[in-house]
Amino acid sequence: MKSVEKKILFRIYGLKRGSVFSKNDFLDLGGDSVVRKALSNLEAKGTIRRVLRGLYDYPRVSELLGETLGPDLDQVAQALARKSGWRIQATGNMALNALGLSTQVPAKAVYLSDGPSKRVSVGQREIVFKQKTLKETGFKHRESERVVQALKSLGRDRVDADTCRQLVDRVPASAWSKMVRDTRTAPAWIHEIIREIAEKVAT
């Protein structure tokens, strides 16, 4: 038990603050009951926090306020999707916020999903999963999903040079060439912007 708990703790410490996970993310380290008990022990010690039934986070702390921040809704949604075997895609404000194109933190996080439509309350906030066909959530790379949804939310007329610079800063350079291939089914103007950025990053 202690060995498994230490391995889980070591992995958690390797994650960024705000990461959310379930027992499923650690089943390669031990059996179901052992992993459950280890997570329960870590919660009791205050290392991790229970955010929903079966989900925990490695809490974020505000350096300015010295206070523990609320769960990261995007991380909660991603952990729920992994646990349930769904593919999800952030829409609108969530994609903008994740890419630093908006500082507004939405009270409601909306995702397309190939799983069932579902609403999940996280404190005073809510995650909404809207069932869509796999074709609509079919990008291979998470960066593709976020960039396409963010640009779609902004609209062609609001995408300028500053927007592209922010995207370059927030998305790994190695991802752009993959996105060009991955987003061929996206609206033509979005694919063209991604292609232009990829060419600049490559030079």
CORZI-V797718 format. One line per field, one symbol per residue. phi: phi as a letter, one per 30 degrees, with the letter a starting at -180 (. if undefined). psi: psi as a letter, one per 40 degrees, with the letter a starting at -180 (. if undefined). burial: + if it has 24 or more other C-alpha atoms within 12 Angstrom, else -. Layout:
BEGIN
phi: ???
psi: ???
burial: ???
END
This chain:
BEGIN
phi: .dddddddddddddddejdbabeedbddcldedddedddddddddidbbdcaeibbbcedbdddcibddddddddddddddddciccbbdchddddddcidbcdcddbccbdbccddacbdbiccbccccdbdeedccddcdddedddddddddjedccbddeddddddcceeddddddeddcdcdeedddddddddeddddd
psi: dddddddddddddeiiheiiiiddeeeeeiidddddddddddddeedihhdihehiigiihhddefihiiihdddddddddddefihihiibddddddeeehehhidhhhiiieaihihhhgbeiihhhhhiiddefeidhdddddddddddddideehadddddddddehhdeddddddddfdeiidddddddddddddde.
burial: ---++--++--+----++++++++++--++---+++-+++-+----+++++--+++++++---------++++++++++++----++++++++++++++++----+-++++++++----+-+----++++-----++++++++++++++++++---------++--++--+---++++++-++--+---++-+++-++-----
END
